[in-house]
Every structure is written in C-alpha cells, then in structure tokens.
Amino acid sequence: MQVKELKRRLRTLYKPNDHIAAHLWCSEDVFQVAGEIGETITKKTANEIIDDVDRHIDSELGITWITIKCVLQNYLRDKKANGKRKEIK
C-alpha cells in the first residue's frame, strides 16, 4: 500500500482527534533484511515484498522482522526455482 492509500483509509475510518495505535513498515525495512542475509534486491522487489506482507498480515501475530525475512526468503527461493515469483498464499 502506498502512503496516499493509507492516508485515504485513515481519513475515511477515523476522525482527526481519534486515538489509534499503528506500527508502520516500509520497503527500506525489506532492504535492511536483504542486506542482513547477503542479498541484493531492487526497489520493485522490495515494494512487492512489503505489499505481500501487507496483504497477508495476521492481525493476531502482527508484522515482525522475522515476517519480512520469511517472505523475502520465500520470494527469492521461488524466483530461483521458477525464474519468477509466485504469490504466497
């Protein structure tokens, strides 16, 4: 999701003085994880990973560094095995 979409959702769902809790992750976080595991990725790949994390979030477990690492590793494994990425379900 892009920031503009998040802003639209927030304006639609909440009043300006409502109190909410939010924890935000971005493609820069994906780059950090990629570097930690010795991988080089493109901005497009980082965006695909963070979008996939957002689409499949488990509200009970949330998003963690491990979540991002697992999604990235699955992406890279699938890309290597198939020559392209399969969406994680």
The first five atom37 places (N, CA, C, CB, O) and aatype in JSON, in Angstrom:
{
  "aatype": [12, 5, 19, 11, 6, 10, 11, 1, 1, 10, 1, 16, 10, 18, 11, 14, 2, 3, 8, 9, 0, 0, 8, 10, 17, 4, 15, 6, 3, 19, 13, 5, 19, 0, 7, 6, 9, 7, 6, 16, 9, 16, 11, 11, 16, 0, 2, 6, 9, 9, 3, 3, 19, 3, 1, 8, 9, 3, 15, 6, 10, 7, 9, 16, 17, 9, 16, 9, 11, 4, 19, 10, 5, 2, 18, 10, 1, 3, 11, 11, 0, 2, 7, 11, 1, 11, 6, 9, 11],
  "atom_mask": [
    [1, 1, 1, 1, 1],
    [1, 1, 1, 1, 1],
    [1, 1, 1, 1, 1],
    [1, 1, 1, 1, 1],
    [1, 1, 1, 1, 1],
    [1, 1, 1, 1, 1],
    [1, 1, 1, 1, 1],
    [1, 1, 1, 1, 1],
    [1, 1, 1, 1, 1],
    [1, 1, 1, 1, 1],
    [1, 1, 1, 1, 1],
    [1, 1, 1, 1, 1],
    [1, 1, 1, 1, 1],
    [1, 1, 1, 1, 1],
    [1, 1, 1, 1, 1],
    [1, 1, 1, 1, 1],
    [1, 1, 1, 1, 1],
    [1, 1, 1, 1, 1],
    [1, 1, 1, 1, 1],
    [1, 1, 1, 1, 1],
    [1, 1, 1, 1, 1],
    [1, 1, 1, 1, 1],
    [1, 1, 1, 1, 1],
    [1, 1, 1, 1, 1],
    [1, 1, 1, 1, 1],
    [1, 1, 1, 1, 1],
    [1, 1, 1, 1, 1],
    [1, 1, 1, 1, 1],
    [1, 1, 1, 1, 1],
    [1, 1, 1, 1, 1],
    [1, 1, 1, 1, 1],
    [1, 1, 1, 1, 1],
    [1, 1, 1, 1, 1],
    [1, 1, 1, 1, 1],
    [1, 1, 1, 0, 1],
    [1, 1, 1, 1, 1],
    [1, 1, 1, 1, 1],
    [1, 1, 1, 0, 1],
    [1, 1, 1, 1, 1],
    [1, 1, 1, 1, 1],
    [1, 1, 1, 1, 1],
    [1, 1, 1, 1, 1],
    [1, 1, 1, 1, 1],
    [1, 1, 1, 1, 1],
    [1, 1, 1, 1, 1],
    [1, 1, 1, 1, 1],
    [1, 1, 1, 1, 1],
    [1, 1, 1, 1, 1],
    [1, 1, 1, 1, 1],
    [1, 1, 1, 1, 1],
    [1, 1, 1, 1, 1],
    [1, 1, 1, 1, 1],
    [1, 1, 1, 1, 1],
    [1, 1, 1, 1, 1],
    [1, 1, 1, 1, 1],
    [1, 1, 1, 1, 1],
    [1, 1, 1, 1, 1],
    [1, 1, 1, 1, 1],
    [1, 1, 1, 1, 1],
    [1, 1, 1, 1, 1],
    [1, 1, 1, 1, 1],
    [1, 1, 1, 0, 1],
    [1, 1, 1, 1, 1],
    [1, 1, 1, 1, 1],
    [1, 1, 1, 1, 1],
    [1, 1, 1, 1, 1],
    [1, 1, 1, 1, 1],
    [1, 1, 1, 1, 1],
    [1, 1, 1, 1, 1],
    [1, 1, 1, 1, 1],
    [1, 1, 1, 1, 1],
    [1, 1, 1, 1, 1],
    [1, 1, 1, 1, 1],
    [1, 1, 1, 1, 1],
    [1, 1, 1, 1, 1],
    [1, 1, 1, 1, 1],
    [1, 1, 1, 1, 1],
    [1, 1, 1, 1, 1],
    [1, 1, 1, 1, 1],
    [1, 1, 1, 1, 1],
    [1, 1, 1, 1, 1],
    [1, 1, 1, 1, 1],
    [1, 1, 1, 0, 1],
    [1, 1, 1, 1, 1],
    [1, 1, 1, 1, 1],
    [1, 1, 1, 1, 1],
    [1, 1, 1, 1, 1],
    [1, 1, 1, 1, 1],
    [1, 1, 1, 1, 1]
  ],
  "atom_positions": [
    [[0.85, -1.16, 0.0], [0.0, 0.0, 0.0], [0.9, 1.23, 0.0], [-0.97, -0.01, 1.21], [1.93, 1.25, 0.67]],
    [[0.52, 2.22, -0.73], [1.27, 3.47, -0.75], [0.74, 4.4, 0.33], [1.18, 4.13, -2.15], [-0.39, 4.25, 0.8]],
    [[1.56, 5.36, 0.72], [1.19, 6.31, 1.77], [-0.13, 7.01, 1.43], [2.31, 7.35, 1.98], [-0.96, 7.23, 2.32]],
    [[-0.32, 7.36, 0.17], [-1.56, 8.06, -0.2], [-2.79, 7.2, 0.07], [-1.52, 8.46, -1.68], [-3.84, 7.72, 0.46]],
    [[-2.68, 5.88, -0.13], [-3.81, 4.98, 0.16], [-4.05, 4.89, 1.66], [-3.54, 3.57, -0.42], [-5.19, 4.9, 2.11]],
    [[-2.99, 4.82, 2.44], [-3.12, 4.79, 3.9], [-3.79, 6.06, 4.4], [-1.75, 4.61, 4.56], [-4.67, 6.0, 5.25]],
    [[-3.37, 7.19, 3.89], [-3.96, 8.47, 4.29], [-5.46, 8.5, 3.97], [-3.24, 9.65, 3.59], [-6.27, 8.97, 4.77]],
    [[-5.82, 7.99, 2.79], [-7.23, 7.96, 2.4], [-8.02, 7.08, 3.36], [-7.39, 7.43, 0.94], [-9.11, 7.45, 3.81]],
    [[-7.47, 5.9, 3.68], [-8.15, 4.99, 4.61], [-8.32, 5.62, 5.98], [-7.38, 3.68, 4.73], [-9.38, 5.51, 6.6]],
    [[-7.28, 6.28, 6.46], [-7.35, 6.91, 7.77], [-8.41, 8.01, 7.8], [-5.99, 7.49, 8.17], [-9.18, 8.11, 8.75]],
    [[-8.44, 8.83, 6.75], [-9.45, 9.9, 6.68], [-10.86, 9.32, 6.63], [-9.21, 10.79, 5.45], [-11.79, 9.91, 7.19]],
    [[-11.03, 8.18, 5.97], [-12.34, 7.55, 5.84], [-12.8, 6.91, 7.15], [-12.3, 6.51, 4.73], [-13.98, 6.98, 7.49]],
    [[-11.88, 6.29, 7.87], [-12.24, 5.49, 9.04], [-12.2, 6.24, 10.36], [-11.34, 4.32, 9.13], [-12.89, 5.84, 11.31]],
    [[-11.42, 7.3, 10.45], [-11.21, 7.94, 11.74], [-11.4, 9.45, 11.67], [-9.84, 7.63, 12.26], [-11.23, 10.07, 10.62]],
    [[-11.76, 10.02, 12.81], [-11.84, 11.47, 12.95], [-10.45, 11.97, 13.32], [-12.91, 11.89, 14.04], [-9.65, 11.22, 13.88]],
    [[-10.14, 13.24, 13.01], [-8.79, 13.76, 13.28], [-8.32, 13.62, 14.73], [-8.73, 15.2, 12.88], [-7.12, 13.51, 14.97]],
    [[-9.22, 13.64, 15.69], [-8.81, 13.57, 17.1], [-8.93, 12.16, 17.69], [-9.64, 14.53, 17.92], [-8.71, 11.98, 18.89]],
    [[-9.27, 11.16, 16.87], [-9.33, 9.78, 17.36], [-7.92, 9.31, 17.74], [-9.94, 8.84, 16.3], [-6.93, 9.72, 17.13]],
    [[-7.87, 8.46, 18.76], [-6.59, 7.86, 19.17], [-6.49, 6.48, 18.53], [-6.49, 7.76, 20.74], [-7.44, 5.69, 18.58]],
    [[-5.35, 6.19, 17.94], [-5.13, 4.9, 17.3], [-3.72, 4.43, 17.63], [-5.35, 4.99, 15.76], [-2.88, 5.22, 18.07]],
    [[-3.46, 3.16, 17.4], [-2.11, 2.61, 17.5], [-1.72, 2.12, 16.12], [-2.03, 1.46, 18.57], [-2.51, 1.47, 15.43]],
    [[-0.51, 2.42, 15.71], [-0.05, 2.0, 14.38], [1.43, 1.68, 14.44], [-0.33, 3.09, 13.32], [2.2, 2.32, 15.15]],
    [[1.81, 0.68, 13.68], [3.22, 0.29, 13.54], [3.45, 0.16, 12.05], [3.57, -1.06, 14.32], [2.86, -0.7, 11.4]],
    [[4.3, 0.99, 11.5], [4.48, 1.03, 10.05], [5.79, 0.39, 9.62], [4.43, 2.46, 9.56], [6.83, 0.54, 10.27]],
    [[5.72, -0.33, 8.52], [6.89, -0.95, 7.89], [6.96, -0.44, 6.46], [6.81, -2.53, 7.94], [5.93, -0.1, 5.88]],
    [[8.14, -0.38, 5.9], [8.28, 0.13, 4.54], [9.32, -0.67, 3.76], [8.66, 1.62, 4.57], [9.98, -1.55, 4.3]],
    [[9.46, -0.34, 2.49], [10.39, -1.07, 1.63], [11.83, -0.93, 2.13], [10.29, -0.58, 0.19], [12.64, -1.83, 1.89]],
    [[12.16, 0.15, 2.81], [13.51, 0.29, 3.37], [13.81, -0.81, 4.38], [13.68, 1.68, 4.03], [14.95, -1.26, 4.51]],
    [[12.78, -1.25, 5.1], [12.94, -2.36, 6.04], [13.28, -3.66, 5.29], [11.67, -2.55, 6.88], [14.06, -4.47, 5.78]],
    [[12.69, -3.84, 4.13], [12.97, -5.02, 3.31], [14.42, -4.98, 2.82], [11.99, -5.1, 2.09], [15.11, -6.0, 2.82]],
    [[14.89, -3.79, 2.41], [16.29, -3.64, 2.01], [17.23, -4.0, 3.16], [16.57, -2.2, 1.53], [18.25, -4.65, 2.95]],
    [[16.87, -3.59, 4.37], [17.71, -3.9, 5.53], [17.82, -5.4, 5.74], [17.16, -3.23, 6.79], [18.91, -5.94, 5.95]],
    [[16.68, -6.09, 5.67], [16.68, -7.55, 5.85], [17.47, -8.21, 4.73], [15.24, -8.1, 5.88], [18.24, -9.14, 4.97]],
    [[17.28, -7.75, 3.51], [18.02, -8.32, 2.38], [19.53, -8.2, 2.61], [17.62, -7.62, 1.05], [20.28, -9.15, 2.37]],
    [[19.97, -7.05, 3.06], [21.38, -6.86, 3.35], [21.88, -7.79, 4.44], [0.0, 0.0, 0.0], [23.0, -8.31, 4.37]],
    [[21.05, -8.0, 5.46], [21.43, -8.87, 6.57], [21.61, -10.32, 6.13], [20.39, -8.78, 7.67], [22.4, -11.06, 6.72]],
    [[20.87, -10.72, 5.1], [21.01, -12.12, 4.63], [21.89, -12.21, 3.38], [19.62, -12.72, 4.33], [21.96, -13.25, 2.74]],
    [[22.55, -11.09, 3.05], [23.51, -11.1, 1.95], [22.91, -11.07, 0.56], [0.0, 0.0, 0.0], [23.53, -11.54, -0.39]],
    [[21.71, -10.53, 0.44], [21.04, -10.46, -0.86], [20.95, -9.02, -1.33], [19.63, -11.09, -0.78], [20.83, -8.09, -0.53]],
    [[20.99, -8.84, -2.64], [20.77, -7.53, -3.25], [19.44, -7.59, -3.99], [21.95, -7.13, -4.23], [19.2, -8.5, -4.79]],
    [[18.58, -6.63, -3.72], [17.26, -6.62, -4.36], [17.0, -5.24, -4.96], [16.14, -6.99, -3.34], [17.67, -4.26, -4.62]],
    [[16.03, -5.19, -5.84], [15.64, -3.93, -6.47], [14.54, -3.25, -5.65], [15.16, -4.17, -7.93], [13.93, -3.87, -4.78]],
    [[14.31, -1.99, -5.95], [13.21, -1.25, -5.3], [11.88, -1.93, -5.62], [13.19, 0.25, -5.78], [11.0, -2.03, -4.76]],
    [[11.73, -2.4, -6.86], [10.5, -3.08, -7.26], [10.28, -4.33, -6.4], [10.55, -3.46, -8.76], [9.17, -4.58, -5.94]],
    [[11.32, -5.11, -6.19], [11.21, -6.32, -5.37], [10.86, -5.95, -3.93], [12.51, -7.13, -5.41], [10.0, -6.58, -3.32]],
    [[11.54, -4.94, -3.38], [11.24, -4.51, -2.01], [9.78, -4.09, -1.89], [12.17, -3.34, -1.6], [9.12, -4.43, -0.9]],
    [[9.28, -3.36, -2.87], [7.87, -2.94, -2.85], [6.94, -4.15, -2.93], [7.58, -1.97, -4.02], [5.92, -4.19, -2.24]],
    [[7.27, -5.12, -3.78], [6.44, -6.33, -3.89], [6.41, -7.09, -2.56], [6.97, -7.25, -5.01], [5.37, -7.59, -2.15]],
    [[7.56, -7.17, -1.9], [7.63, -7.89, -0.63], [6.78, -7.19, 0.43], [9.1, -8.0, -0.15], [5.99, -7.85, 1.11]],
    [[6.93, -5.88, 0.57], [6.18, -5.17, 1.61], [4.69, -5.19, 1.3], [6.69, -3.71, 1.75], [3.87, -5.25, 2.21]],
    [[4.32, -5.15, 0.02], [2.91, -5.26, -0.35], [2.36, -6.64, -0.02], [2.72, -4.97, -1.86], [1.23, -6.78, 0.45]],
    [[3.18, -7.67, -0.25], [2.76, -9.04, 0.07], [2.58, -9.19, 1.58], [3.8, -10.06, -0.45], [1.61, -9.8, 2.03]],
    [[3.5, -8.64, 2.35], [3.38, -8.68, 3.81], [2.08, -8.0, 4.24], [4.6, -7.98, 4.48], [1.35, -8.52, 5.09]],
    [[1.78, -6.86, 3.65], [0.56, -6.11, 3.99], [-0.7, -6.9, 3.63], [0.53, -4.76, 3.27], [-1.65, -6.93, 4.41]],
    [[-0.7, -7.54, 2.47], [-1.89, -8.29, 2.02], [-2.16, -9.52, 2.87], [-1.74, -8.7, 0.58], [-3.31, -9.95, 2.99]],
    [[-1.13, -10.09, 3.46], [-1.28, -11.35, 4.18], [-1.04, -11.23, 5.68], [-0.34, -12.36, 3.61], [-0.74, -12.22, 6.34]],
    [[-1.16, -10.03, 6.21], [-0.9, -9.81, 7.63], [-1.84, -10.64, 8.5], [-1.03, -8.33, 7.98], [-3.04, -10.75, 8.21]],
    [[-1.3, -11.22, 9.53], [-2.08, -11.93, 10.54], [-2.21, -10.98, 11.72], [-1.39, -13.31, 10.95], [-1.24, -10.72, 12.43]],
    [[-3.41, -10.47, 11.94], [-3.62, -9.47, 12.99], [-3.33, -10.01, 14.38], [-5.03, -8.96, 12.93], [-3.06, -9.22, 15.29]],
    [[-3.37, -11.31, 14.56], [-3.02, -11.9, 15.85], [-1.52, -11.85, 16.1], [-3.53, -13.34, 15.93], [-1.08, -11.68, 17.23]],
    [[-0.74, -12.02, 15.04], [0.72, -12.09, 15.17], [1.42, -10.79, 14.8], [1.24, -13.2, 14.31], [2.52, -10.52, 15.27]],
    [[0.79, -9.98, 13.94], [1.41, -8.74, 13.51], [2.52, -8.96, 12.51], [0.0, 0.0, 0.0], [2.67, -10.04, 11.95]],
    [[3.3, -7.91, 12.28], [4.44, -7.96, 11.38], [5.69, -7.8, 12.23], [4.35, -6.85, 10.27], [5.77, -6.92, 13.09]],
    [[6.67, -8.65, 11.98], [7.95, -8.59, 12.68], [9.08, -8.65, 11.66], [8.08, -9.74, 13.72], [8.84, -8.85, 10.47]],
    [[10.31, -8.48, 12.13], [11.46, -8.64, 11.25], [11.49, -10.05, 10.68], [12.78, -8.33, 12.0], [11.88, -10.26, 9.53]],
    [[11.07, -11.01, 11.49], [11.04, -12.41, 11.03], [10.03, -12.57, 9.9], [10.71, -13.36, 12.19], [10.27, -13.31, 8.95]],
    [[8.88, -11.89, 10.01], [7.87, -11.94, 8.95], [8.48, -11.49, 7.62], [6.65, -11.04, 9.31], [8.35, -12.17, 6.6]],
    [[9.13, -10.35, 7.65], [9.72, -9.8, 6.44], [10.8, -10.73, 5.9], [10.3, -8.39, 6.7], [10.89, -10.96, 4.69]],
    [[11.62, -11.26, 6.78], [12.68, -12.17, 6.36], [12.11, -13.42, 5.7], [13.56, -12.56, 7.56], [12.6, -13.86, 4.66]],
    [[11.07, -13.99, 6.29], [10.46, -15.21, 5.73], [9.85, -14.94, 4.36], [9.38, -15.75, 6.68], [10.04, -15.73, 3.43]],
    [[9.12, -13.83, 4.23], [8.5, -13.51, 2.94], [9.58, -13.27, 1.89], [7.58, -12.27, 3.07], [9.46, -13.73, 0.75]],
    [[10.63, -12.55, 2.26], [11.73, -12.3, 1.33], [12.43, -13.6, 0.92], [12.75, -11.34, 1.95], [12.68, -13.82, -0.26]],
    [[12.73, -14.44, 1.88], [13.39, -15.71, 1.56], [12.51, -16.59, 0.67], [13.76, -16.46, 2.84], [13.02, -17.23, -0.25]],
    [[11.22, -16.64, 0.94], [10.3, -17.41, 0.09], [10.29, -16.84, -1.33], [8.87, -17.4, 0.68], [10.3, -17.59, -2.31]],
    [[10.26, -15.53, -1.42], [10.28, -14.87, -2.73], [11.54, -15.26, -3.51], [10.2, -13.34, -2.56], [11.47, -15.64, -4.68]],
    [[12.69, -15.14, -2.84], [13.95, -15.45, -3.51], [14.06, -16.92, -3.88], [15.11, -15.06, -2.63], [14.57, -17.25, -4.95]],
    [[13.58, -17.8, -3.01], [13.59, -19.24, -3.3], [12.71, -19.55, -4.51], [13.12, -20.05, -2.06], [13.12, -20.28, -5.42]],
    [[11.49, -18.99, -4.52], [10.58, -19.23, -5.64], [11.13, -18.65, -6.94], [9.21, -18.62, -5.33], [11.0, -19.25, -8.0]],
    [[11.73, -17.48, -6.84], [12.29, -16.86, -8.04], [13.41, -17.72, -8.6], [12.81, -15.44, -7.73], [13.5, -17.92, -9.82]],
    [[14.25, -18.22, -7.73], [15.36, -19.07, -8.17], [14.85, -20.38, -8.76], [16.31, -19.36, -6.99], [15.35, -20.84, -9.79]],
    [[13.85, -20.99, -8.12], [13.32, -22.28, -8.58], [12.5, -22.15, -9.86], [12.46, -22.89, -7.49], [12.54, -23.04, -10.71]],
    [[11.77, -21.07, -10.0], [10.83, -20.94, -11.11], [11.19, -19.86, -12.12], [9.47, -20.67, -10.58], [10.55, -19.74, -13.16]],
    [[12.19, -19.09, -11.81], [12.52, -17.98, -12.7], [11.6, -16.79, -12.55], [0.0, 0.0, 0.0], [11.79, -15.77, -13.21]],
    [[10.61, -16.91, -11.69], [9.71, -15.8, -11.39], [9.08, -16.05, -10.02], [8.61, -15.64, -12.5], [9.17, -17.15, -9.48]],
    [[8.45, -15.04, -9.48], [7.89, -15.14, -8.16], [6.44, -15.6, -8.2], [8.0, -13.82, -7.44], [5.66, -15.14, -9.03]],
    [[6.09, -16.51, -7.29], [4.7, -16.89, -7.1], [4.19, -16.17, -5.87], [4.54, -18.43, -6.97], [4.91, -16.03, -4.88]],
    [[2.95, -15.7, -5.92], [2.37, -15.05, -4.75], [2.24, -16.07, -3.63], [1.0, -14.41, -5.09], [1.81, -17.2, -3.84]],
    [[2.61, -15.65, -2.46], [2.5, -16.5, -1.28], [1.06, -16.5, -0.81], [3.45, -16.03, -0.14], [0.45, -15.44, -0.7]],
    [[0.51, -17.67, -0.54], [-0.89, -17.75, -0.11], [-0.99, -18.27, 1.27], [-1.7, -18.61, -1.04], [-2.09, -18.41, 1.8]]
  ]
}
